[in-house]
Amino acid sequence: MTFHSTVAAITAVTQRIRERSAPRRSTYLERLHAMAQRPPGAQRLGCANVAHAFAGLPVNDKLRIVAERAPNIGIVTAYNDVLSAHAPLQHYPDLIKDEARKHGATAQVAGGVPAMCDGVTQGTPGMELSLFSRDVIAMATAVALSHDVFDAALLLGVCDKIVPGLLIGALHFGHLPTVFVPAGPMTSGLSNPAKAQVREQAAQGLVGRAELLAAESAAYHAPGTCTFYGTANSNQMLLEAMGLQVPGTAFINPGENLRAELTREAARTALGITRAQHFTPIGQLVDERAIVNAMVALLATGGSTNHLIHWVAVARSAGIRIDWSDFADLSAVVPLLARVYPNGSADVNQFQAAGGPGYVIRELLDAGLMHADVLTVRPGGLREFTRIPQASPHGSLVWQDSGASGDDSILRPVTAPFSPTGGLQLLQGNLGRAVIKVSAVPDDRHTIAAPARIFDTQDALLAAFDSGELERLCADHPSHGLICVVRWQGPHANGMPELHKLTPPLAVLQGKGYRVALVTDGRMSGASGKVPAAIHVSPEAAMGGPLAKLRDGDLVRIDANTGQLEALVETATWAARPTDPFPADLALSNSVGLGRELFTGMRRNALSAEEGACTWL
């Protein structure tokens, strides 16, 4: 594809999103404008309201807000010390408040939001709260900001559902200037490929719990995000591409001195917007061009499949409608520039050392694959996000161009990409619409046609592997292989948990030379790996989707090259076949225990995965 046709394709996708979204976006911007025109909270609210809001502040801060009408920043934090990625956030509010005071302003912790770790809850009932925790976080953000006494907001969070939830919540307060504040990745421990190898050995019984725990603890060993390029670190790439945080902030380790100064810079950036001649609240920044920039960055780096759900919901919050066809059309023209685990062996620290987000954004901008004419939280626009922050000899921040790739096995230019197309593909056919992450899947595994083995739970699949059934089935069909189908895993059924624990056993079978794949209406981890997986199948089985028609032995075809997901069943037979109902025992077991009762309404009201699995209108 030529340069001009590639740019034309990006423009065409952006234009159709703009046209599709026009009525909703117009209404959103009108509401945003009306909110932004109001006087500041301290002047707008009644005296009792103001007294309550600032009663706990030091006297000098009260004076700044009430008498001097100084800007007041609301801090929304996802701090807890269960999550390694969020533990460093503990002292950020103190830094922000101190920096605000230096500039004649104030800051308050408006509220906290919950933050759960999929790594902790993986394969447990707690994981069934995970996806919906995003919307709980959005609502908690709204509760925090609903006090309506803030002139700007700083959002402190990093991981999987936390950043999308904070962003969704902030966009419902789109009149506020908003800057995101991350904490950075932990330093490198046991490499991701080595960790995956031990997991596969454990799945085969070759190592025990002690060896597996030692490997996991060597990989996840310190404060900061996990070092693989899963959902958490994809979040950070997308925020950089949308210009929503201080440039180059994403992958600076928590223990570096630079991190504290970047946090202070976030406060200065937010105050700069409140005092700028060109007032740019977050709802104005996040337009269809910014959303497309995020999608392009995701595809160019082989990022998390979870964002085909989350960024649909984010866009919806700004009055913008996107779908998986938009992702697919962009993927056809966006080259893959990064190889970071699981679609490579490098971790995010090595990615950062090779040039990181700044390198990727510069390459994409120079090739016309990103919209350069967007607003960002910085006055210099998206070009500022092509640079890497460093400390000057005097301790202040300076930014330098990312330069050439520091390692072309990790980062490559647009002119010599790892692949001419992006890392995600849309699948569709008589089994519905799904997505597959192909960037980590070997080329010879992009297509498979094999008999299906149907499972109603992930535990049932694991039991079939442990008993040797899956390997026997593979051996029975050596020329075809086996497609494992795990249904009743969508938002309505059980909250759409990640099924990452299925990766090691399937990888073991694939490593033995068998052709295997997974089809599910659930999610895989943001670290979806080398086994082909058609995921997020919509409509889901619990809503009468076609996965509920499949039977053991049906031939299923997955073709990531042509975008097919088909049950190869005679048309008349398929049309006449009844749809299995959602098993009553599963419906009951999915709805009780570990707080799942509280999420009944969310399961009932959730939109489809392609509609962002949103639980709100």
Secondary structure, 3 states (H helix, E strand, C coil): CCHHHHHHHHHHHHHHHHHHHHHHHHHHHHHHHHHHCCCCHHHHCCHHHHHHHHCCCCHHHHHHHHCCCCCEEEEEECCCCCCCCCHHHHHHHHHHHHHHHHCCCEEEEEEECCCCCHHHHCCCHHHHHHHHHHHHHHHHHHHHHCCCCCCEEEEECCCCCHHHHHHHHHHCCCCCCEEEECCCECCCCCCHHHHHHHHHHHHCCCCCHHHHHHHHHHHCCCCCECCCCCHHHHHHHHHHHHCCECCCCCCCCCCCHHHHHHHHHHHHHHHHHHHCCCCCCHHHHCCHHHHHHHHHHHHHCCCCCCHHHHHHHHHHHCCCCCCHHHHHHHHCCCCECECECCCCCECHHHHHHHCHHHHHHHHHHHCCCCCCCCCCCCCCHHHHHHEEEEECCCCCEEEEECCCCCCCCCECCCCCCCECCCCEEEEEECCEEEEEECCCCCHHHCEEEEEEEEECCHHHHHHHHHCCHHHHHHHHCCCCCEEEEECCCCHHHHCCCECHHHHHHHHHHHHCCCCEEEEECCECCCCCCCCCEEEEEECCHHHCCHHHHCCCCCEEEEECCCCEEEECCCHHHHHHCCCCCCCHHHHHHCCCCCCHHHHHHHHHHCCCHHHCCCCCC
